[in-house]
Structures are given as structure tokens and as C-alpha cells.
């Protein structure tokens, strides 16, 4: 018996990761940003402090730049857009 159900043989084709999952950073391209963010979360005892959100944004920016996740708008990631910070 073969391990392939049915009588047809098909080549497996890779699919992109589901939204919310992304490849591991094997080359540690964004380890510094990740560690800074985790340290901030630890210092604020898990609070979603503004300075931690800025560090999260830097981490995600690094991941997008290094193609470790798909590019997305900040508002979709729950983070403010820098361009929207205008003083009145």
C-alpha cells in the first residue's frame, strides 16, 4: 500500500502561512528588537504600555523588512500609523 490515498499521485505544493503565523527567525535578524520588546513587557508586568507598543512596531517592521511576515498596514496589526500623529 502506498501512503497516498486514492489512485492519483500529486506533487505537494507549499502554501503561504496562515494569517497570524509566520516563519521563525532562524538567522536572528530581528532578535534584538524581539528581546527589547519582551524586556519591556516584563518591566511593565504585561501592561500594553505605549513604549512597548513602539518596540512591538520596530519588531514587526524588522520582520516585514526581512520577509519573515507579509507586509500589512499598522492599523491591521493594532498599532498606530506614524503619519496619523499630527498636532492640531
C-alpha positions, 0 to 999 in steps of 0.5 A, a space after each residue: 500500500 502506498 501512503 497516498 490515498 486514492 489512485 492519483 499521485 500529486 506533487 505537494 505544493 507549499 502554501 503561504 502561512 496562515 494569517 497570524 503565523 509566520 516563519 521563525 527567525 532562524 538567522 536572528 535578524 530581528 532578535 534584538 528588537 524581539 528581546 527589547 520588546 519582551 524586556 519591556 513587557 516584563 518591566 511593565 508586568 504585561 501592561 500594553 504600555 505605549 513604549 512597548 507598543 513602539 518596540 512591538 512596531 520596530 519588531 514587526 517592521 524588522 520582520 516585514 523588512 526581512 520577509 519573515 511576515 507579509 507586509 500589512 498596514 499598522 492599523 491591521 496589526 493594532 498599532 498606530 500609523 506614524 503619519 496619523 500623529 499630527 498636532 492640531 
